[in-house]
């Protein structure tokens, strides 16, 4: 049973590493001038990897339970304390997860900054354009009371 748990943790580590790599690509896309072309396949791959990680976590929790350990982090800590190979892989997984968390936090900050910039630009445009200056309305038509 320990070998199955070890294999699952190794798979989790590989998947978290792949997820961190995708997050690094996302960082590059978010810092590009026009990221919209790059982001959809990145989001698709992230979604796929999140599904794989959820499945692996469930498998790990089931394996821990079968070995008499609690689920989640506490169970892994206990199981790792009984096997050096498992402890090494668990440590690698924790480091990879921390790296992915840092990328994710950074990307969230990049998105927030970009959204704030877009909001400021939109506000500036709205202030710069007089309300009834003869521009097209939201329906794509010129107002009836005047024009250019």
C-alpha atoms as one frame of an Amber mdcrd trajectory, in Angstrom:
protein
   0.000   0.000   0.000   2.907   2.360   0.699   4.119   1.847  -2.874   0.726
   2.918  -4.240   0.772   5.999  -2.003   4.321   6.783  -3.095   3.282   6.485
  -6.764   0.340   8.819  -6.169   2.537  11.413  -4.456   5.033  11.193  -7.337
   2.179  11.719  -9.819   0.937  14.662  -7.749   4.411  16.175  -7.747   4.673
  15.856 -11.541   1.248  17.409 -11.995   1.993  20.297  -9.630   5.238  20.924
 -11.525   3.258  21.018 -14.788   0.743  23.368 -13.140   3.559  25.677 -11.978
   4.924  25.702 -15.527   1.514  26.703 -16.879   1.328  29.448 -14.259   4.736
  30.699 -15.453   3.349  30.836 -19.011   0.347  32.705 -17.649   2.692  35.229
 -16.001   4.398  35.861 -19.341   1.016  36.205 -21.064  -0.267  38.615 -18.423
   2.782  40.839 -18.856   2.463  40.841 -22.656   0.999  43.851 -24.396  -1.956
  41.853 -25.720  -2.468  38.670 -23.682  -5.918  37.681 -24.931  -4.663  35.330
 -27.647  -2.405  33.444 -25.239  -4.715  33.110 -22.244  -7.519  30.761 -23.432
  -5.294  27.680 -23.962  -3.502  28.428 -20.685  -6.801  28.583 -18.794  -7.919
  25.358 -20.485  -4.725  23.553 -19.436  -4.965  24.930 -15.883  -8.532  23.642
 -15.627  -7.443  20.215 -16.856  -4.559  20.042 -14.366  -6.788  21.149 -11.487
  -9.052  18.197 -12.297  -6.100  15.811 -12.317  -4.853  17.200  -8.995  -8.286
  16.799  -7.405  -8.428  13.174  -8.570  -4.914  12.468  -7.250  -5.703  14.097
  -3.910  -8.809  11.922  -3.521  -6.753   8.826  -4.374  -4.091   9.846  -1.847
  -6.712  10.371   0.866  -8.249   6.946   0.122  -4.825   5.310   0.289  -4.053
   7.068   3.567  -7.372   5.860   4.985  -6.644   2.287   3.911  -3.346   2.541
   5.799  -5.081   3.827   8.937  -3.989   7.460   8.565  -6.243  10.517   8.474
  -6.818  12.275   5.164  -4.996  15.377   3.979  -1.877  17.025   5.253  -1.961
  15.490   8.774  -2.196  11.977   7.357   0.615  12.583   4.898   2.823  13.956
   7.648   2.226  10.802   9.695   2.738   8.478   6.712   5.890  10.339   5.661
   7.304   9.944   9.166   7.255   6.166   8.656   8.988   5.991   5.237  11.997
   7.988   4.017  11.130   7.615   0.302   7.636   8.918   0.985   9.061  11.730
   3.129  11.382  12.802   0.292   8.592  12.845  -2.292   6.199  14.599   0.096
   8.832  17.280   0.682   9.294  17.744  -3.075   5.522  17.993  -3.522   5.248
  20.616  -0.772   8.027  22.718  -2.357   6.406  22.483  -5.807   3.030  23.447
  -4.333   4.577  26.473  -2.643   6.181  27.541  -5.921   2.801  27.187  -7.678
   1.134  29.233  -4.895   3.677  32.034  -5.410   3.057  32.062  -9.177  -0.699
  32.060  -8.606  -0.505  34.940  -6.116   1.699  36.913  -8.505  -0.683  36.273
 -11.401  -3.623  37.399  -9.294  -1.781  40.638  -8.573  -1.014  41.114 -12.285
  -4.695  40.604 -13.135  -5.781  43.043 -10.415  -3.293  45.665 -11.670  -4.446
  45.222 -15.274  -8.091  45.540 -14.216  -7.356  48.734 -12.261  -5.530  50.185
 -15.259  -8.449  49.328 -17.556 -10.918  50.906 -15.125  -8.840  54.105 -14.920
  -8.607  54.240 -18.729 -12.355  53.729 -19.076 -13.050  56.439 -16.495 -10.703
  58.834 -18.301 -12.441  58.150 -21.600 -15.862  58.678 -20.077 -14.793  62.011
 -18.562 -13.153  63.160 -21.819 -16.251  62.563 -23.967 -19.146  64.990 -23.475
 -22.470  63.254 -22.867 -24.312  64.566 -25.946 -21.528  65.125 -28.392 -23.212
  63.320 -31.290 -21.465  59.998 -30.792 -23.048  56.646 -31.356 -25.161  55.445
 -28.468 -24.997  52.030 -26.786 -27.396  50.698 -29.407 -25.007  51.668 -32.231
 -27.219  54.504 -33.516 -26.725  58.244 -33.614 -28.995  60.148 -31.264 -31.925
  61.768 -33.114 -31.224  65.204 -31.628 -27.999  65.948 -33.393 -25.074  64.491
 -35.161 -21.605  65.074 -36.402
